[in-house]
């Protein structure tokens, strides 16, 4: 007789607990937040210089 009431208590306790998202969903959410934060960071000056040098090297190699 005690089991049904114990089961009901467990069901009520489970209903009060917040649902945990799937681990892959949690990882995806955190990665998305990290990438969005990185998008807002300024591009380092050294990286811009490197891209400019690469563009210049490509332009110098193109046949005219």
Secondary structure, DSSP 4 states (H G I P E B T S, - for coil): -HHHHHHHHHHHHHHHSPPPPPHHHHHHHHHHHHHHHHHTSPPPHHHHHHHHHHHHHHHHHS--
